Amino acid sequence: MMNRRQFVGAGLALAAGALESPGRAAGIQNANDVIELGPEKIKLPRLAIGTGTLSGRVQRRLGAQGLADLLHYGYDQGLFHWDTGYSYKTHPHIKEALTRVPREKVAIMTKTPAKTAGEMRAALDQYRQEAGTDYFDIVLLHCATNGNWPEERAGAMEALLEAREKGIVRTVGASFHSIDGVRTAAKNPWLQVALVRVNPIGVRMDADVPVVIQAMRDLKAAGKGVIGMKILGEGVMSDRVDEALRHAVSLDCLDCFTIGPGNQEELSGLIQGIPAASQAA
C-alpha cells in the first residue's frame, strides 16, 4: 500500500494548475462528474468510494464511524456512489453512514456470492438489514470466474430480476475475475452492469491490457454499463497514481471506476488528481 505522503503528494502534483482549468467544457474530467450507467441510466459520479481494498481490511480498520466519516467527506465533494459487498463486511459501515445522509441522495452497490434463487432472496434480505436500506441501486453477482456463470448462477439471476420488479434492486450485473466471463457478459441480455479489472500494467487483471480493453469495448457496444476496478492494482500502483488515473480517464469504454481509499487524504489526492490526469491523458 502507498504511504500517506506518497499518495497525497502524487495527487497534489497532478493537480497543479488544475483548479483554474475551465472544467468539462475543455475536456476535463472530474471525480464528481455525473454519468448515466447502463440501460437503467443510474446516475453516478465518475469515482466511486470503494470499501473493499484487500477484502475490506483497509477500510474496516477505520471502524464504523471512521469509514462513515470518510464516506461523508466524499459525499460533500459530490462522490455519492458507495461501493460495498458481502465479503468486505462493510454493510454495517454503510448503515452508520446512512444515519447522516438521506438514502435517496446516494447510490449503493453491493455484491453477492449467491448462486441459487433461495440464496439470493435470503442475501438481499440480510444485506438490506445490515446496510440499513430498503433497496440497492446496483447488485452484482460477485466474482464470476468463468464463461459459464449464467448457467451456474441462473437461480440467483432470476431472483435478482424479481427483486428489480419489486423495487428492491435498480439494476443488476456481475463482477468479473475471468476474461471469458467478460466476453459472455457482452452477449448476455440479463446483464446490465459489468465490473471489470483494468489498469495500465495488467496487474490483478484477467488478461493482457489490450485484450481486456477490447472486451470492455464489446460490453459498451452491447449497451452495458462498465465500471472499472483494480485501477491501482490493489495498491501495486500506489506510487504511480498519476499513471493509473491517466489510463482510467483515457478509456473510451469505461463509464466510471471505483477506488478504495484508506483515509481522507488519499481520497483528496484522487479527487484532485483526476482532472489533472484527464488533461495529461
C-alpha positions as a printed Julia matrix, in Angstrom:
281×3 Matrix{Float64}:
   0.0     0.0     0.0
   1.02    3.55   -0.61
   2.03    5.61    2.38
   0.09    8.78    3.12
   2.77   11.21    1.99
   3.3     9.44   -1.35
  -0.42    9.24   -2.11
  -1.24   12.84   -1.32
   1.92   14.08   -2.97
   1.06   12.29   -6.2
  -2.44   13.72   -6.19
  -1.28   17.26   -5.45
   1.42   17.09   -8.1
  -1.16   16.05  -10.66
  -3.5    18.81   -9.58
  -1.02   21.67  -10.01
  -2.83   24.31  -12.04
  -5.95   22.16  -12.43
  -8.08   24.25  -10.09
  -8.03   27.09  -12.61
  -8.96   24.87  -15.53
 -12.22   25.54  -17.42
 -13.63   22.13  -16.48
 -15.52   19.69  -18.67
 -16.14   22.19  -21.45
 -12.45   21.81  -22.3
 -12.5    18.04  -21.86
 -11.52   17.99  -18.21
 -12.92   15.06  -16.23
 -13.67   15.37  -12.53
 -14.24   12.8    -9.83
 -17.75   14.16   -9.26
 -18.86   14.32  -12.89
 -22.25   12.59  -13.08
 -22.65    9.83  -15.65
 -25.6     7.59  -16.55
 -24.76    3.92  -16.19
 -26.19    1.2   -18.38
 -29.7     0.76  -19.76
 -31.32    1.86  -16.48
 -29.3     5.1   -16.65
 -28.33    5.01  -12.98
 -26.8     8.39  -12.15
 -23.35    8.0   -10.59
 -20.25   10.14  -10.09
 -17.18    9.21  -12.11
 -15.41    7.98   -8.94
 -17.0     5.53   -6.52
 -15.68    5.23   -2.97
 -14.71    1.6    -2.59
 -14.84   -0.22    0.74
 -13.23   -3.49   -0.33
  -9.48   -2.87   -0.54
  -7.74   -6.1     0.48
 -11.19   -7.65    1.02
 -12.22   -4.63    3.07
  -9.45   -4.86    5.62
  -8.12   -1.39    4.78
 -11.46    0.33    5.25
 -12.56   -1.75    8.26
  -9.5    -0.51   10.13
 -11.22    2.87   10.25
 -14.12    1.44   12.25
 -17.78    2.08   11.51
 -17.63    5.74   12.49
 -14.32    6.37   10.74
 -15.46    4.85    7.44
 -18.78    6.7     7.72
 -16.82    9.92    8.16
 -14.8     9.11    5.03
 -17.97    8.42    3.04
 -19.48   11.68    4.27
 -16.35   13.59    3.29
 -16.64   12.14   -0.22
 -20.36   12.89   -0.32
 -19.62   16.54    0.47
 -17.29   16.54   -2.58
 -20.02   15.12   -4.83
 -19.0    11.45   -4.55
 -22.31    9.79   -3.79
 -21.56    6.25   -5.05
 -20.67    3.85   -2.22
 -19.23    0.5    -3.27
 -19.65   -2.36   -0.8
 -20.06   -6.14   -0.83
 -20.93   -9.03    1.44
 -17.36  -10.33    1.59
 -15.99   -6.9     2.54
 -18.02   -6.9     5.79
 -18.72   -3.18    5.37
 -22.51   -3.22    5.17
 -22.72   -2.07    8.82
 -20.4     0.83    7.99
 -22.78    1.85    5.2
 -25.63    1.72    7.71
 -23.75    4.09   10.0
 -23.11    6.47    7.1
 -26.8     6.49    6.19
 -27.71    7.9     9.59
 -26.46   11.28    8.35
 -27.23   11.19    4.62
 -30.68   10.79    3.01
 -30.84    7.38    1.36
 -32.14    8.77   -1.93
 -29.09   11.06   -2.21
 -26.61    8.19   -2.57
 -26.16    5.19   -4.85
 -25.13    1.94   -3.15
 -23.62   -1.02   -4.99
 -23.21   -4.38   -3.3
 -22.08   -7.83   -4.42
 -23.12  -11.34   -3.52
 -21.76  -14.89   -3.91
 -25.35  -16.24   -4.09
 -25.94  -18.87   -6.77
 -29.49  -20.11   -6.24
 -32.74  -18.2    -6.09
 -33.19  -19.04   -2.42
 -29.68  -17.89   -1.57
 -30.23  -14.62   -3.42
 -33.55  -13.84   -1.75
 -32.05  -14.53    1.66
 -28.96  -12.5     0.82
 -30.96   -9.45   -0.23
 -32.98   -9.57    2.98
 -29.81   -9.91    5.05
 -27.85   -7.24    3.18
 -30.66   -4.67    3.39
 -30.89   -5.18    7.12
 -27.12   -4.97    7.54
 -26.81   -1.83    5.42
 -29.92   -0.11    6.76
 -31.59    0.33    3.38
 -34.78   -0.86    1.69
 -33.12   -1.17   -1.69
 -29.79   -1.28   -3.52
 -29.04    0.7    -6.65
 -26.75   -1.97   -8.07
 -26.41   -5.63   -7.11
 -23.69   -7.71   -8.74
 -23.01  -11.42   -8.8
 -19.61  -11.37   -7.16
 -16.51  -12.82   -8.76
 -17.61  -14.6   -11.93
 -14.59  -16.77  -12.69
 -15.52  -18.43  -15.98
 -17.65  -18.08  -19.07
 -20.37  -20.38  -17.72
 -21.53  -18.05  -14.96
 -25.05  -17.61  -16.43
 -25.66  -21.35  -16.18
 -24.03  -21.69  -12.77
 -25.96  -18.79  -11.24
 -29.22  -18.9   -13.15
 -31.32  -19.12   -9.99
 -29.68  -16.08   -8.46
 -30.17  -14.15  -11.7
 -33.87  -14.99  -11.76
 -34.27  -13.84   -8.15
 -32.5   -10.57   -8.94
 -34.96   -9.88  -11.75
 -37.8   -10.47   -9.3
 -36.16   -8.08   -6.85
 -35.82   -5.45   -9.55
 -39.52   -5.71  -10.35
 -40.27   -5.19   -6.64
 -38.02   -2.14   -6.38
 -35.5    -3.88   -4.13
 -32.8    -3.54   -6.8
 -32.49   -0.92   -9.53
 -30.01   -2.61  -11.87
 -28.12   -5.91  -11.98
 -24.87   -7.33  -13.22
 -21.68   -9.11  -12.23
 -18.08   -8.53  -11.23
 -15.52  -10.48  -13.22
 -12.32  -12.36  -12.49
 -12.22  -14.05  -15.89
 -11.87  -12.73  -19.43
 -14.21  -15.47  -20.63
 -16.75  -14.21  -18.12
 -16.48  -10.68  -19.5
 -16.92  -11.94  -23.06
 -20.01  -13.89  -22.05
 -21.39  -10.77  -20.37
 -21.36   -8.81  -23.62
 -23.68  -11.39  -25.17
 -25.95  -11.93  -22.17
 -29.24   -9.96  -22.21
 -29.72  -10.28  -18.43
 -26.58   -8.38  -17.5
 -26.84   -4.59  -17.37
 -23.64   -3.67  -15.49
 -20.15   -5.19  -15.55
 -17.4    -4.54  -13.01
 -14.07   -5.22  -14.72
 -10.45   -5.19  -13.51
  -8.33   -2.77  -15.51
  -5.1    -0.79  -15.09
  -2.18    0.13  -17.36
   0.23   -2.57  -16.21
  -2.08   -5.59  -16.2
  -1.69   -6.42  -12.51
  -4.6    -8.29  -10.85
  -6.27   -8.4   -14.27
  -7.82  -11.24  -16.26
  -5.79  -10.94  -19.47
  -3.33   -8.62  -21.18
  -4.39   -4.99  -21.12
  -5.36   -4.72  -24.83
  -7.44   -7.91  -24.56
  -9.36   -6.62  -21.56
  -9.94   -3.23  -23.17
 -11.35   -4.88  -26.3
 -13.69   -6.95  -24.13
 -14.8    -3.76  -22.38
 -15.47   -2.11  -25.73
 -17.61   -5.09  -26.67
 -19.58   -4.59  -23.46
 -20.17   -0.93  -24.3
 -21.16   -1.8   -27.88
 -23.76   -4.16  -26.41
 -25.23   -1.35  -24.31
 -23.84   -2.48  -20.95
 -22.64   -0.19  -18.2
 -18.94   -0.66  -17.44
 -17.33    0.12  -14.09
 -13.59   -0.26  -13.62
 -11.93   -1.75  -10.56
  -8.33   -2.51   -9.55
  -7.42    0.86  -11.08
  -4.35    0.98   -8.81
  -3.82   -2.77   -8.98
  -4.97   -3.1    -5.35
  -2.09   -0.93   -4.21
   0.6    -2.2    -6.57
   0.48    1.15   -8.4
   0.21    3.23   -5.25
   3.44    5.03   -6.16
   2.22    5.56   -9.74
  -1.22    7.04   -9.09
  -0.86    9.62  -11.86
  -0.18    6.93  -14.46
  -3.09    4.8   -13.26
  -5.54    7.7   -13.31
  -4.4     8.86  -16.74
  -5.09    5.38  -18.05
  -8.54    5.16  -16.46
  -9.78    8.53  -17.7
  -8.45    7.88  -21.2
 -10.54    4.74  -21.74
 -13.48    5.21  -24.09
 -15.07    2.01  -22.78
 -15.18    2.95  -19.08
 -18.2     4.76  -17.66
 -16.79    5.2   -14.16
 -14.49    3.47  -11.71
 -14.13    2.56   -8.06
 -11.08    3.02   -5.82
 -10.89    2.25   -2.1
  -9.01    4.97   -0.19
  -7.72    4.25    3.29
  -8.27    7.75    4.66
  -9.41   11.26    3.78
  -6.02   12.36    2.5
  -5.92    9.53    0.0
  -9.42   10.37   -1.19
  -8.45   14.04   -1.52
  -5.48   13.01   -3.64
  -7.77   11.13   -6.01
 -10.27   13.97   -6.24
  -7.52   16.43   -7.08
  -5.65   14.03   -9.33
  -8.45   13.02  -11.72
  -8.88   16.39  -13.5
  -5.12   16.79  -13.91
  -4.88   13.23  -15.2
  -7.54   13.96  -17.8
  -5.51   16.95  -19.01
  -2.43   14.8   -19.4
  -4.2    11.77  -20.93
